[in-house]
Amino acid sequence: METQTLVELTASTLYTTTLVVSNVAADSIDVDYTTMPGNQPNTYGNFLAIWQNAGSIPWNTDPLKTFPIPTNTPSGSANFGGLDINNSSYIIGYAVGPTLNPTGSVQKYGNICGTATIPEKSTGENTIFTSGISEIKVGTTSFSFQFDLPDGVLPQSNGAWAGVWRGENPSYYSTPPQASIALTPNFSSGRAAFNNISIGRGQTYTVAIFMSGLQTGGSNTQRALACSATFKN
């Protein structure tokens, strides 16, 4: 049996979902967001949410406020008004799809893939987290990658999945992936692998992560796109 030699490749293009806190006042917070190319935030049920919490999203607890994205432009800004901002910590999350049905271990806010933490007053700078793909390793009939998602999220429970396309772009709806896998293990960070797949020499591929939408019979829902990485074999 031939032993595969894994080659680590550097991604040529990385896309992700990013938040920036532009202003914090006593009764409001302004946020700028950048999502994936081709995203239609309003159509796909994207929203922002804010909690008074330190460190991580409380995945099944309703937030102080939500802000449904009102347009289908991938980037924009939002204002959380009518708040009572004290000296506590706050965390804002960007969800690339609607709330999930929290049955079993499914997390209601499991479509959140980017966060911005506002620390307690005078304790430091805002902390931004963006989901990402790295450390792509390719063999003759398989490839694997490192994924990093928000702390505490349970990707497998929420139906998160990864797909691979030949070319430079993932697809939101029109083109199914060449192959897809459930995103396991059920931790916020780990390695995922595609097996029994041919990665052509000299060809360009894109791997992408969707926070939900895995279907047991195939035809996964291609909406909740969090991040992608393009590489050449």
Backbone bond lengths (Angstrom), bond angles and torsions (degrees), N, CA, C in turn:
res aa  C-N    CA-C-N  psi(-1)  N-CA   C-N-CA  omega(-1)  CA-C   N-CA-C  phi
1 M - - - 1.467 - - 1.534 109.14 -
2 E 1.316 115.52 132.54 1.463 119.89 -179.14 1.523 110.41 -75.33
3 T 1.309 116.10 132.71 1.459 121.10 176.71 1.524 109.69 -88.37
4 Q 1.327 115.63 128.22 1.458 119.16 -179.08 1.528 110.45 -72.88
5 T 1.307 115.51 137.01 1.450 122.17 171.04 1.517 108.15 -98.78
6 L 1.317 116.37 117.88 1.459 120.92 -178.60 1.521 110.16 -88.00
7 V 1.309 115.50 131.84 1.455 122.07 179.70 1.521 108.12 -114.04
8 E 1.337 117.70 124.59 1.461 120.39 178.03 1.528 109.47 -83.58
9 L 1.330 115.04 127.92 1.454 121.31 -177.33 1.520 110.12 -112.80
10 T 1.317 115.80 150.78 1.462 121.79 176.28 1.522 109.08 -95.81
11 A 1.314 115.97 127.99 1.461 119.84 179.35 1.526 109.83 -66.27
12 S 1.329 116.22 135.67 1.463 120.29 178.75 1.521 112.04 -83.60
13 T 1.334 116.74 -28.17 1.459 121.27 -179.02 1.525 108.75 -141.27
14 L 1.329 116.53 129.93 1.456 123.05 176.29 1.520 109.22 -121.62
15 Y 1.326 116.53 131.75 1.457 121.18 173.58 1.523 108.59 -124.65
16 T 1.330 116.26 146.64 1.454 120.17 178.20 1.525 109.41 -154.08
17 T 1.323 115.71 -179.59 1.463 123.01 -179.62 1.520 107.80 -106.67
18 T 1.328 117.18 122.56 1.456 121.55 -169.34 1.523 112.09 -127.96
19 L 1.324 115.45 140.98 1.466 123.01 174.06 1.518 110.12 -116.25
20 V 1.328 115.63 147.45 1.467 122.15 171.81 1.515 107.66 -136.99
21 V 1.325 117.15 127.49 1.466 121.38 175.85 1.521 107.55 -85.97
22 S 1.336 116.25 116.08 1.460 119.92 -175.08 1.522 113.37 -96.16
23 N 1.343 117.53 -20.53 1.463 118.86 -179.76 1.525 109.62 -162.41
24 V 1.338 115.46 138.67 1.468 121.85 174.66 1.516 107.94 -126.76
25 A 1.334 116.28 122.31 1.463 122.13 178.51 1.528 109.08 -124.09
26 A 1.313 116.29 -178.45 1.459 120.16 -176.47 1.517 113.04 -66.50
27 D 1.344 116.67 -26.79 1.467 118.67 -175.68 1.525 113.41 -130.14
28 S 1.341 117.83 8.72 1.462 119.19 -178.92 1.522 111.24 -157.67
29 I 1.321 115.12 158.06 1.464 122.91 175.58 1.524 107.93 -135.27
30 D 1.327 116.37 132.24 1.461 121.85 177.25 1.526 109.33 -103.49
31 V 1.329 115.55 137.18 1.453 121.95 -176.93 1.525 109.76 -133.04
32 D 1.329 116.81 136.68 1.462 122.40 169.57 1.524 108.14 -105.25
33 Y 1.323 116.82 142.76 1.463 120.31 -179.44 1.527 110.40 -133.93
34 T 1.317 114.78 146.97 1.459 122.72 173.76 1.525 107.49 -131.08
35 T 1.328 117.03 123.80 1.455 120.41 -178.45 1.527 109.86 -113.86
36 M 1.305 116.61 -169.83 1.463 121.40 -173.47 1.528 111.83 -73.13
37 P 1.343 117.36 146.09 1.464 120.34 175.66 1.533 110.51 -55.89
38 G 1.323 115.76 134.71 1.455 120.56 -179.89 1.510 114.85 87.22
39 N 1.327 117.29 -5.94 1.460 119.68 178.86 1.527 110.71 -65.37
40 Q 1.327 116.06 143.78 1.458 123.21 172.74 1.533 106.98 -119.84
41 P 1.332 116.78 83.31 1.465 120.75 -168.95 1.528 114.61 -55.31
42 N 1.320 117.68 -42.18 1.456 119.08 -178.52 1.524 111.38 -68.50
43 T 1.317 116.79 -47.32 1.462 121.45 179.84 1.519 111.80 -61.66
44 Y 1.330 117.25 -37.71 1.455 121.28 -175.18 1.528 113.34 -92.33
45 G 1.332 118.04 8.17 1.461 121.47 173.21 1.504 115.35 75.55
46 N 1.342 117.81 27.64 1.469 120.74 178.14 1.532 110.69 -68.71
47 F 1.325 115.61 147.31 1.469 119.18 176.28 1.527 109.81 -156.11
48 L 1.327 114.70 160.64 1.458 123.28 171.29 1.523 108.57 -105.48
49 A 1.328 116.02 150.56 1.459 120.72 177.52 1.518 108.85 -143.38
50 I 1.339 116.33 149.47 1.459 120.80 -179.26 1.527 109.94 -129.50
51 W 1.329 114.72 137.49 1.459 122.62 176.04 1.525 109.76 -125.50
52 Q 1.317 115.91 151.05 1.463 120.08 166.88 1.524 105.92 -89.04
53 N 1.317 114.76 95.19 1.458 120.22 -174.63 1.523 108.43 -160.96
54 A 1.315 115.80 150.52 1.465 120.46 -179.85 1.519 109.93 -104.24
55 G 1.326 116.49 132.85 1.452 120.74 166.28 1.505 117.01 94.53
56 S 1.336 118.27 -51.85 1.457 118.79 -173.59 1.523 110.82 -149.03
57 I 1.334 114.78 165.87 1.460 121.18 177.73 1.529 109.45 -72.14
58 P 1.334 119.44 131.18 1.472 120.73 169.86 1.538 108.43 -81.36
59 W 1.313 116.68 94.81 1.460 123.47 -158.64 1.524 115.79 -62.25
60 N 1.311 118.05 -24.02 1.465 119.64 -179.54 1.526 112.71 -118.49
61 T 1.332 116.35 13.44 1.464 121.19 179.25 1.518 109.79 -104.43
62 D 1.322 116.76 130.44 1.464 119.31 -179.23 1.528 110.71 -65.24
63 P 1.326 116.91 140.89 1.463 121.35 -176.22 1.524 112.81 -77.45
64 L 1.339 114.99 172.32 1.453 120.09 172.84 1.520 110.95 -62.38
65 K 1.342 115.22 -42.87 1.456 121.27 -179.98 1.515 109.21 -153.43
66 T 1.327 114.53 154.47 1.461 120.90 169.98 1.521 109.02 -121.34
67 F 1.319 115.14 159.17 1.458 121.77 178.52 1.518 107.17 -134.76
68 P 1.351 118.88 96.04 1.468 120.34 175.76 1.524 109.58 -64.26
69 I 1.333 117.10 132.27 1.458 120.38 -179.41 1.529 108.45 -69.58
70 P 1.336 118.52 122.42 1.469 120.82 -169.64 1.521 115.09 -87.51
71 T 1.340 118.22 -7.44 1.469 120.43 -175.08 1.529 109.82 -126.11
72 N 1.327 115.60 172.06 1.460 121.46 175.84 1.524 111.95 -105.74
73 T 1.331 116.32 27.41 1.456 122.06 174.30 1.523 108.89 -92.34
74 P 1.347 119.44 129.59 1.461 121.09 -174.13 1.523 115.43 -61.39
75 S 1.347 117.49 -25.06 1.459 120.75 -179.77 1.524 109.56 -123.66
76 G 1.332 115.80 152.24 1.458 118.92 179.44 1.511 111.38 178.74
77 S 1.315 116.18 -161.27 1.456 122.22 -179.38 1.519 109.71 -139.14
78 A 1.324 115.06 160.15 1.462 121.09 -178.98 1.515 109.33 -145.05
79 N 1.325 115.69 153.18 1.459 122.03 176.85 1.523 109.60 -124.63
80 F 1.331 115.75 120.63 1.457 120.68 170.50 1.524 107.35 -88.79
81 G 1.310 117.13 102.78 1.457 121.23 -179.60 1.521 111.89 -102.54
82 G 1.332 116.05 171.07 1.454 121.47 177.39 1.516 114.33 68.63
83 L 1.324 116.66 25.02 1.453 120.64 179.02 1.529 110.80 -94.10
84 D 1.319 115.52 168.74 1.463 121.82 172.64 1.523 106.40 -124.05
85 I 1.331 115.77 84.96 1.462 121.38 -173.05 1.522 109.90 -81.64
86 N 1.341 115.92 116.69 1.467 119.96 176.93 1.530 109.59 -105.51
87 N 1.300 117.86 -159.91 1.461 121.16 -175.13 1.531 113.69 -85.16
88 S 1.327 117.74 6.52 1.463 121.81 -178.85 1.529 111.33 -77.51
89 S 1.327 115.85 174.21 1.454 122.10 175.57 1.532 110.15 -84.81
90 Y 1.324 115.12 148.84 1.468 121.78 177.02 1.520 108.39 -133.58
91 I 1.326 115.29 152.91 1.460 120.09 175.30 1.523 109.31 -135.04
92 I 1.320 115.69 135.78 1.458 122.90 -179.53 1.530 107.52 -115.14
93 G 1.323 115.88 136.65 1.458 119.96 178.37 1.516 111.38 -123.48
94 Y 1.344 115.39 146.15 1.467 121.08 173.99 1.519 108.13 -107.19
95 A 1.344 116.16 121.40 1.457 122.32 179.27 1.521 109.66 -101.02
96 V 1.331 116.77 128.64 1.465 121.71 -178.92 1.531 112.01 -89.59
97 G 1.317 116.17 12.92 1.455 121.79 175.36 1.510 108.72 -165.50
98 P 1.325 118.39 176.05 1.465 121.41 -177.25 1.520 112.17 -70.13
99 T 1.332 116.61 173.90 1.460 120.46 175.05 1.528 109.35 -61.65
100 L 1.330 114.84 150.43 1.455 121.66 -179.77 1.528 110.44 -98.81
101 N 1.303 116.08 157.98 1.460 121.18 178.02 1.526 108.89 -76.55
102 P 1.345 118.28 109.59 1.468 119.97 -171.16 1.526 112.81 -78.84
103 T 1.335 117.55 62.24 1.453 121.89 174.32 1.521 108.83 -96.22
104 G 1.336 116.14 147.73 1.463 119.49 -176.70 1.519 109.97 60.09
105 S 1.328 116.08 -127.95 1.469 120.14 -179.82 1.525 112.29 -100.89
106 V 1.337 117.79 9.76 1.466 120.62 176.82 1.524 109.24 -64.20
107 Q 1.337 115.87 135.77 1.460 120.96 -179.07 1.525 110.20 -96.31
108 K 1.315 116.14 128.42 1.466 121.41 -175.24 1.521 111.58 -55.12
109 Y 1.323 117.35 -40.01 1.471 121.36 -177.33 1.535 111.23 -105.61
110 G 1.328 115.42 33.00 1.454 121.25 -175.81 1.510 115.68 -71.11
111 N 1.338 118.42 -6.87 1.464 120.56 175.93 1.529 112.64 -85.17
112 I 1.325 117.58 -0.30 1.466 120.43 177.24 1.527 109.66 -73.66
113 C 1.338 115.52 127.57 1.471 119.27 -177.78 1.523 112.80 -126.82
114 G 1.327 118.44 -8.62 1.456 121.70 177.81 1.514 109.46 -136.01
115 T 1.331 117.20 141.26 1.465 120.33 -177.55 1.525 111.13 -135.73
116 A 1.316 114.29 158.37 1.465 123.01 172.23 1.520 107.65 -136.07
117 T 1.322 116.58 123.13 1.461 121.72 -178.71 1.520 109.67 -104.77
118 I 1.320 115.49 128.76 1.463 122.58 175.20 1.526 106.36 -104.47
119 P 1.324 118.98 110.89 1.470 120.58 -173.11 1.520 111.91 -74.57
120 E 1.330 114.83 172.29 1.458 119.99 172.61 1.521 109.61 -54.60
121 K 1.298 115.88 152.78 1.463 120.65 -176.34 1.531 110.97 -54.81
122 S 1.343 114.77 131.95 1.468 123.55 174.14 1.530 113.33 65.49
123 T 1.343 117.94 24.40 1.468 119.11 179.27 1.523 112.52 -111.18
124 G 1.323 118.84 2.64 1.457 119.10 178.27 1.508 112.42 146.40
125 E 1.332 115.08 -176.01 1.452 121.94 -178.61 1.530 110.86 -86.38
126 N 1.339 114.73 162.48 1.454 119.89 172.96 1.531 109.11 -61.39
127 T 1.328 115.78 145.55 1.461 121.85 179.87 1.521 109.18 -113.36
128 I 1.317 116.47 125.84 1.460 122.41 -179.28 1.521 109.21 -106.68
129 F 1.326 116.91 132.74 1.460 120.80 173.10 1.525 109.53 -120.06
130 T 1.331 115.92 132.75 1.457 121.33 175.25 1.524 109.12 -125.04
131 S 1.310 117.14 135.78 1.461 121.07 175.67 1.524 109.60 -65.60
132 G 1.337 116.48 151.60 1.454 117.51 -177.44 1.514 113.78 -159.34
133 I 1.323 114.71 165.09 1.462 125.08 177.42 1.524 107.37 -122.43
134 S 1.329 117.42 135.27 1.462 121.33 -178.99 1.532 109.46 -151.72
135 E 1.328 115.87 178.70 1.471 123.43 173.71 1.535 111.66 49.49
136 I 1.323 116.07 55.74 1.457 121.43 178.78 1.533 108.91 -77.19
137 K 1.327 116.70 125.41 1.459 122.23 -179.67 1.528 108.89 -124.22
138 V 1.323 116.14 126.18 1.462 122.04 -172.91 1.523 110.41 -117.11
139 G 1.344 115.72 132.95 1.453 122.52 173.19 1.516 109.78 -112.76
140 T 1.320 117.13 -163.67 1.463 120.10 -178.87 1.517 112.52 -76.44
141 T 1.336 117.31 -34.27 1.473 120.73 -178.91 1.523 111.81 -132.20
142 S 1.305 117.86 22.77 1.465 120.45 179.83 1.521 109.76 -161.01
143 F 1.318 115.25 163.08 1.465 119.58 166.17 1.515 109.03 -153.94
144 S 1.322 116.10 155.35 1.456 121.82 -178.70 1.518 109.63 -134.78
145 F 1.329 115.35 166.29 1.460 120.25 -179.22 1.519 109.25 -154.49
146 Q 1.322 114.80 157.16 1.453 122.77 172.95 1.519 108.70 -88.93
147 F 1.348 116.50 135.37 1.466 119.84 173.45 1.524 109.66 -121.74
148 D 1.324 115.65 146.89 1.462 122.68 177.84 1.516 108.65 -135.21
149 L 1.334 115.85 119.35 1.452 123.95 -177.43 1.529 108.76 -123.09
150 P 1.347 118.70 171.85 1.468 119.76 -176.96 1.531 113.05 -58.35
151 D 1.305 115.88 145.80 1.457 123.13 -177.49 1.530 111.06 -55.37
152 G 1.320 115.46 129.06 1.459 120.69 174.94 1.508 115.80 89.89
153 V 1.329 118.84 -8.41 1.456 119.76 179.83 1.535 109.12 -72.32
154 L 1.339 116.02 149.14 1.461 122.59 -179.91 1.526 108.50 -115.43
155 P 1.330 117.92 86.70 1.458 120.27 -171.55 1.530 113.87 -60.78
156 Q 1.319 117.40 -42.74 1.455 119.23 -178.85 1.526 111.15 -64.77
157 S 1.325 117.28 -42.94 1.460 121.13 179.07 1.520 112.16 -61.57
158 N 1.340 116.08 -34.44 1.459 120.91 -175.98 1.523 113.75 -87.96
159 G 1.327 117.36 0.75 1.461 119.92 -179.14 1.510 113.81 78.19
160 A 1.344 116.77 28.47 1.467 119.73 176.45 1.522 109.25 -71.93
161 W 1.331 115.33 150.10 1.461 119.20 -178.24 1.517 109.92 -152.18
162 A 1.320 114.66 164.96 1.466 121.21 177.46 1.516 109.00 -125.07
163 G 1.323 115.75 144.41 1.457 121.78 177.21 1.511 110.41 -130.43
164 V 1.326 116.19 157.07 1.461 120.65 177.77 1.523 109.03 -127.98
165 W 1.322 115.28 134.30 1.463 123.36 178.82 1.522 108.63 -120.56
166 R 1.311 116.75 145.14 1.457 120.12 169.91 1.518 107.22 -81.81
167 G 1.314 116.61 123.86 1.455 121.75 -175.71 1.510 111.22 122.38
168 E 1.310 116.47 -169.24 1.459 121.58 -169.90 1.520 114.33 -100.90
169 N 1.335 118.18 1.71 1.458 118.67 -176.42 1.524 111.46 -140.21
170 P 1.353 116.59 138.29 1.459 118.70 167.05 1.524 108.71 -75.54
171 S 1.317 117.36 174.89 1.460 120.25 -178.61 1.516 110.21 -124.28
172 Y 1.326 115.06 136.47 1.455 119.33 175.83 1.524 112.36 -75.88
173 Y 1.309 118.40 -36.44 1.451 117.76 -176.93 1.517 113.98 -149.20
174 S 1.321 116.94 -41.06 1.454 119.85 -165.03 1.520 114.40 -73.02
175 T 1.324 118.39 -32.32 1.457 121.00 -173.22 1.527 110.51 -121.43
176 P 1.317 118.61 115.91 1.467 119.47 176.90 1.516 110.58 -69.16
177 P 1.329 118.08 155.63 1.461 120.46 -179.64 1.520 111.91 -71.02
178 Q 1.315 115.09 160.02 1.457 120.75 173.89 1.525 110.54 -63.26
179 A 1.326 115.80 -36.38 1.465 122.24 177.17 1.523 108.22 -153.40
180 S 1.332 116.80 155.49 1.456 121.35 177.79 1.523 109.59 -143.35
181 I 1.331 115.44 154.00 1.458 121.79 179.18 1.523 109.08 -141.19
182 A 1.335 116.44 151.00 1.460 120.01 167.86 1.519 108.66 -66.99
183 L 1.330 116.13 143.61 1.462 119.35 -178.51 1.530 108.78 -84.91
184 T 1.305 115.25 103.87 1.452 121.90 177.78 1.531 108.30 -128.37
185 P 1.337 119.31 156.91 1.458 128.80 4.65 1.527 112.36 -74.44
186 N 1.340 114.90 176.04 1.462 120.60 -173.59 1.530 111.47 -85.05
187 F 1.339 114.20 55.43 1.465 121.02 178.99 1.518 108.44 -131.86
188 S 1.330 115.92 163.98 1.462 119.85 -176.88 1.521 112.59 -71.35
189 S 1.338 117.52 -20.83 1.461 121.52 177.68 1.518 109.26 -136.66
190 G 1.322 116.21 147.64 1.454 120.07 178.89 1.517 111.18 170.38
191 R 1.333 115.70 -170.40 1.461 121.60 176.32 1.518 108.79 -113.22
192 A 1.314 115.38 139.42 1.462 122.26 176.60 1.519 107.94 -123.59
193 A 1.332 116.38 150.67 1.463 119.86 -173.91 1.521 111.61 -136.53
194 F 1.327 115.06 139.84 1.461 123.17 167.93 1.525 107.57 -99.11
195 N 1.316 117.35 127.78 1.459 121.79 176.93 1.523 110.11 -115.05
196 N 1.325 115.47 159.99 1.467 121.81 179.05 1.528 111.42 55.04
197 I 1.314 115.07 47.85 1.457 121.33 178.94 1.530 108.50 -132.90
198 S 1.295 116.54 139.05 1.461 121.24 179.22 1.517 109.97 -95.55
199 I 1.321 116.12 119.86 1.455 122.61 177.34 1.528 106.93 -106.09
200 G 1.325 116.65 104.69 1.455 121.84 -171.86 1.521 113.72 -65.90
201 R 1.283 115.62 140.39 1.469 121.13 178.64 1.524 109.96 -65.06
202 G 1.329 116.02 132.15 1.452 121.68 178.28 1.515 114.68 77.05
203 Q 1.350 116.82 5.65 1.459 120.21 -178.08 1.531 111.12 -98.77
204 T 1.334 115.80 155.14 1.460 122.57 178.77 1.519 109.60 -100.89
205 Y 1.336 115.68 136.54 1.463 121.96 -179.28 1.528 108.90 -134.02
206 T 1.327 114.79 157.88 1.463 120.91 175.22 1.522 109.03 -130.64
207 V 1.329 116.28 128.69 1.458 122.01 174.01 1.519 107.99 -108.61
208 A 1.344 116.79 138.36 1.463 121.28 -175.41 1.516 110.23 -138.24
209 I 1.333 115.47 151.25 1.462 122.16 179.25 1.523 109.60 -112.47
210 F 1.332 115.55 131.04 1.458 123.63 173.00 1.527 107.31 -110.28
211 M 1.329 117.64 132.35 1.457 121.47 -174.95 1.521 113.17 -71.88
212 S 1.314 118.87 -18.87 1.464 123.12 178.71 1.519 107.88 -159.12
213 G 1.333 115.99 177.59 1.455 120.25 175.21 1.510 115.55 108.40
214 L 1.353 118.11 1.57 1.463 120.66 178.45 1.520 110.09 -64.42
215 Q 1.324 115.98 130.66 1.465 121.90 178.52 1.526 108.77 -115.88
216 T 1.330 117.02 135.40 1.462 120.59 -175.52 1.527 111.88 -65.01
217 G 1.321 117.66 -29.84 1.453 120.08 -179.49 1.511 114.48 -95.40
218 G 1.335 117.12 13.83 1.464 120.75 -175.97 1.509 111.20 90.97
219 S 1.333 116.97 -167.48 1.469 122.63 -177.80 1.520 111.13 52.40
220 N 1.325 115.95 52.36 1.456 121.24 179.98 1.529 111.03 -58.99
221 T 1.331 115.91 149.60 1.459 121.04 178.03 1.522 109.56 -75.98
222 Q 1.336 116.12 119.70 1.463 121.58 -174.29 1.528 110.45 -100.06
223 R 1.331 116.51 67.68 1.466 120.59 -178.89 1.515 112.99 -124.64
224 A 1.331 117.66 -48.14 1.471 121.57 -169.63 1.522 111.00 -83.06
225 L 1.338 116.21 62.10 1.461 122.55 -174.22 1.529 110.68 -82.14
226 A 1.336 116.01 122.03 1.454 121.38 -175.03 1.515 113.89 -99.40
227 C 1.351 117.03 -43.16 1.456 120.41 -173.89 1.518 109.43 -163.79
228 S 1.321 116.53 163.84 1.460 121.24 178.50 1.518 110.29 -152.15
229 A 1.327 115.06 162.22 1.462 122.34 175.83 1.517 108.92 -142.15
230 T 1.320 116.95 132.48 1.465 122.74 179.75 1.525 108.62 -108.37
231 F 1.336 116.40 134.78 1.458 120.37 -178.62 1.525 109.80 -142.36
232 K 1.325 115.47 157.88 1.464 122.63 177.11 1.508 109.03 -116.06
233 N 1.318 116.55 128.68 1.459 121.07 -176.99 1.535 110.72 -77.68
